[in-house]
Structures are given as structure tokens and as C-alpha cells.
Amino acid sequence: ALMCFYGMRFPKFERQIFYDILKNNKNLPKNELKYEFPETIYNNFFPTKSFEQVDKYAKIAIENEKHILFTGREGDGITSIARLIANRYSRNKNQDFTFVFTEETNIGDLIGRFIPSSSKNSENNIITWENGPLTEAIIKGYSGVFLNIDTVDSKILERINGLLDQKEADNDNYFKINENPNLDKILINKNFRFYCTC
């Protein structure tokens, strides 16, 4: 798990040094991860060694309730890989979605916003709150594949940081919805997963 969540940020050579340090540490458990590549799940897809490694680390992350960031050069196929992995580990396969970040993406596009009320009977409520795709996914436990997260404004990254930095001591994790004064926070469904590419 240390190699998966911390060590993978290093280049291959430095990663090997880090791995050797962990291997020689007597205080760490020496349990090897039992993993077998599920060839029947990825139909019409030729697995490479690199993809098998990605799938293996994704499995570790999902089992430890972590979100996943896929990085790579343009044309490397990280979008396809993110969608394949998300589809494999999703609990709500028919409800998952893909969201493409751009420089124009704003908080309302993700979290939600107030819109004019369409109900003719709402005399007092001229506007109503409409959840954004991220809020819906958090509530209902969907998986979201968020593409090009590196292109988005830093204010949005700061806004969703609470999702990525949940306190493990808390049994019930909440996400604050500051944009809606009628709803202070929402419970994060345990099936919710955040898959990002950059």
C-alpha cells in the first residue's frame, strides 16, 4: 500500500530504491499482494504488462477506499484505461459518468446551482437548487471519471480537496455544500469513487 499510494509518484529508478528500503524494513509486514489478472473482465482488450500493473494498483486503491489519479502523455490511452478501471470496480455500472474539465469549468458545473423554478405552483420558490454531477455521484455512490483535471482552475481543485483528503478516523465522511444555504453537507456514499486523468 505504501508503494501504491506514495512510491508511484517517483520515477522508476527512484521507485526501486524506495521499494528496496521498504523491503529491508523489519517493522513492516511482508505480506505479498495476491493478484491474478482477470482476463474475462476486459473483453476485446489486449492487456500489456503496464496495464496489468495499473489494474493491480487500482485494486489496492479501491480496496483501501482511495480515489485514483491516472497520469500520462496525450495519446497514451489514459482516458480509456480510466474508464475500463472505473467500469470494473463500479458498484453502479449503469449510473457512472464521465466529466470533462476545461478552463471554463466552474464550481456550479460540478457541485450544482440555483436555477429558475419550473413548477407553476411554486409561488414562494422562484428558484430551486439543482445538484451537479459530482453531488449526485457522492449522494448515490456512483463512479465519476473526471478527465483533464490539470486544466481546471486551482479554486475548483481547492473546493473538491475535501473529497480527496478524507479523515480515515471518521466513520461518516461528509462533503460540505457551501453553495446551497439549505443544505450544509451531504454524506459521502461509500461506493463513490473519483477517477481523474491529467
C-alpha positions as CSV (number, residue, x, y, z in Angstrom):
1,A,0.0,0.0,0.0
2,L,2.9,2.4,0.7
3,M,4.3,1.7,-2.7
4,C,0.9,2.3,-4.3
5,F,-0.1,5.5,-2.6
6,Y,3.3,7.1,-2.1
7,G,6.0,5.4,-4.1
8,M,4.3,5.6,-7.5
9,R,5.0,9.3,-7.7
10,F,8.7,8.7,-8.2
11,P,10.5,7.8,-11.5
12,K,11.2,4.1,-12.0
13,F,14.8,4.2,-10.7
14,E,13.9,6.1,-7.5
15,R,10.9,3.9,-7.1
16,Q,13.2,0.8,-7.0
17,I,15.3,2.5,-4.3
18,F,12.2,3.2,-2.3
19,Y,11.0,-0.3,-2.7
20,D,14.3,-1.8,-1.5
21,I,14.2,0.4,1.6
22,L,10.6,-0.8,2.4
23,K,11.7,-4.4,1.7
24,N,14.5,-4.2,4.2
25,N,12.5,-2.6,6.9
26,K,11.8,-5.2,9.6
27,N,8.9,-3.2,11.1
28,L,6.7,-3.6,8.0
29,P,4.6,-6.7,7.3
30,K,5.9,-8.8,4.5
31,N,2.6,-9.9,3.1
32,E,2.7,-10.1,-0.7
33,L,-0.4,-9.0,-2.6
34,K,-2.2,-11.9,-4.1
35,Y,-3.3,-10.8,-7.6
36,E,-4.3,-12.5,-10.7
37,F,-5.2,-10.5,-13.8
38,P,-8.9,-11.0,-14.7
39,E,-8.8,-11.7,-18.4
40,T,-12.5,-12.3,-18.7
41,I,-13.4,-8.9,-17.3
42,Y,-11.6,-6.9,-20.0
43,N,-13.2,-8.3,-23.2
44,N,-11.9,-7.1,-26.6
45,F,-8.8,-5.6,-24.8
46,F,-5.2,-6.8,-25.2
47,P,-3.6,-6.5,-21.8
48,T,0.0,-5.3,-21.6
49,K,2.3,-5.7,-18.6
50,S,1.9,-1.9,-17.9
51,F,-1.9,-2.3,-17.9
52,E,-1.8,-5.3,-15.6
53,Q,0.3,-3.2,-13.2
54,V,-2.2,-0.3,-13.3
55,D,-5.1,-2.7,-12.7
56,K,-3.2,-4.3,-9.7
57,Y,-2.5,-0.9,-8.1
58,A,-6.1,0.2,-8.8
59,K,-7.4,-2.9,-7.0
60,I,-5.3,-1.9,-3.9
61,A,-6.6,1.7,-4.0
62,I,-10.2,0.6,-4.3
63,E,-9.9,-1.9,-1.5
64,N,-8.5,0.8,0.7
65,E,-11.3,3.3,-0.3
66,K,-8.9,5.6,-2.2
67,H,-9.5,7.6,-5.3
68,I,-7.3,7.3,-8.3
69,L,-5.3,9.7,-10.5
70,F,-4.2,8.5,-13.9
71,T,-1.3,10.4,-15.4
72,G,0.4,10.2,-18.8
73,R,1.1,11.9,-22.1
74,E,-1.5,12.8,-24.6
75,G,-2.3,9.7,-26.7
76,D,-1.2,7.2,-24.1
77,G,-4.8,6.0,-23.7
78,I,-5.2,7.1,-20.1
79,T,-8.8,8.1,-20.7
80,S,-9.7,4.5,-22.0
81,I,-7.8,3.0,-19.1
82,A,-9.6,5.2,-16.5
83,R,-12.9,4.2,-18.0
84,L,-12.1,0.5,-18.0
85,I,-10.9,0.5,-14.4
86,A,-13.9,2.6,-13.3
87,N,-16.3,0.2,-15.0
88,R,-14.6,-2.8,-13.5
89,Y,-14.8,-1.6,-9.9
90,S,-18.0,0.3,-10.0
91,R,-21.0,-0.8,-7.9
92,N,-23.5,1.2,-10.1
93,K,-22.3,0.5,-13.6
94,N,-25.4,1.9,-15.3
95,Q,-25.2,5.2,-13.5
96,D,-21.5,6.1,-13.8
97,F,-20.5,9.1,-15.8
98,T,-17.6,11.0,-17.4
99,F,-17.0,14.7,-16.8
100,V,-14.5,16.6,-19.0
101,F,-12.8,19.5,-17.2
102,T,-11.9,22.6,-19.3
103,E,-10.5,26.0,-18.4
104,E,-14.1,27.3,-18.4
105,T,-15.3,24.7,-15.8
106,N,-16.8,26.4,-12.7
107,I,-18.0,25.2,-9.3
108,G,-21.6,25.2,-10.4
109,D,-20.9,22.8,-13.2
110,L,-19.7,20.2,-10.6
111,I,-21.5,20.9,-7.3
112,G,-24.8,22.4,-8.6
113,R,-26.5,25.7,-8.8
114,F,-29.8,27.6,-8.3
115,I,-32.0,27.6,-11.4
116,P,-35.3,29.2,-12.1
117,S,-38.2,27.1,-10.8
118,S,-40.1,25.2,-13.5
119,S,-43.0,24.5,-11.2
120,K,-46.1,26.7,-11.7
121,N,-47.3,26.2,-8.2
122,S,-44.1,27.5,-6.5
123,E,-45.2,31.0,-5.5
124,N,-42.6,31.4,-2.9
125,N,-39.7,29.5,-4.6
126,I,-38.8,31.3,-7.8
127,I,-35.5,29.4,-7.8
128,T,-34.6,25.8,-6.9
129,W,-31.4,24.0,-6.3
130,E,-30.2,21.6,-8.9
131,N,-27.4,19.1,-7.9
132,G,-24.4,18.9,-10.2
133,P,-23.0,15.6,-11.4
134,L,-20.4,15.4,-8.6
135,T,-23.0,16.0,-5.9
136,E,-25.3,13.3,-7.4
137,A,-22.4,10.8,-7.6
138,I,-21.5,11.5,-3.9
139,I,-25.0,11.0,-2.7
140,K,-25.9,7.9,-4.8
141,G,-22.5,6.2,-4.8
142,Y,-21.7,6.5,-8.5
143,S,-18.2,6.5,-10.0
144,G,-17.1,9.5,-11.9
145,V,-14.3,9.7,-14.4
146,F,-13.0,13.2,-14.5
147,L,-10.8,14.0,-17.5
148,N,-8.1,16.7,-17.7
149,I,-8.2,17.7,-14.1
150,D,-4.9,19.5,-14.6
151,T,-6.6,22.1,-16.9
152,V,-9.1,23.3,-14.2
153,D,-8.8,26.4,-12.1
154,S,-7.0,26.0,-8.8
155,K,-10.1,27.2,-6.9
156,I,-12.0,24.2,-8.1
157,L,-9.2,21.8,-7.0
158,E,-9.2,23.5,-3.6
159,R,-13.0,23.2,-3.5
160,I,-13.0,19.4,-4.1
161,N,-9.9,18.8,-2.0
162,G,-12.1,17.6,0.9
163,L,-13.2,14.6,-1.1
164,L,-9.6,13.6,-1.8
165,D,-8.4,14.2,1.8
166,Q,-11.0,12.4,3.9
167,K,-10.1,11.7,7.5
168,E,-9.8,7.9,8.0
169,A,-10.8,8.2,11.7
170,D,-14.3,9.3,10.8
171,N,-16.8,6.6,10.2
172,D,-19.2,9.0,8.4
173,N,-17.4,11.3,6.0
174,Y,-19.3,14.4,4.8
175,F,-18.8,16.8,1.9
176,K,-19.8,20.4,2.5
177,I,-22.1,22.1,0.1
178,N,-21.4,25.8,0.9
179,E,-23.1,26.9,-2.3
180,N,-26.6,25.7,-1.1
181,P,-27.6,27.5,2.1
182,N,-30.5,25.0,2.6
183,L,-28.1,22.0,2.7
184,D,-25.0,22.3,4.9
185,K,-23.4,18.9,4.0
186,I,-24.0,15.6,2.4
187,L,-22.9,12.1,3.4
188,I,-20.3,10.6,1.1
189,N,-21.7,7.3,-0.1
190,K,-19.1,4.5,0.4
191,N,-19.4,3.4,-3.2
192,F,-18.5,6.8,-4.6
193,R,-15.2,6.8,-6.5
194,F,-13.3,9.6,-8.1
195,Y,-11.2,8.6,-11.1
196,C,-9.2,11.5,-12.6
197,T,-6.8,11.9,-15.6
198,C,-4.2,14.5,-16.3
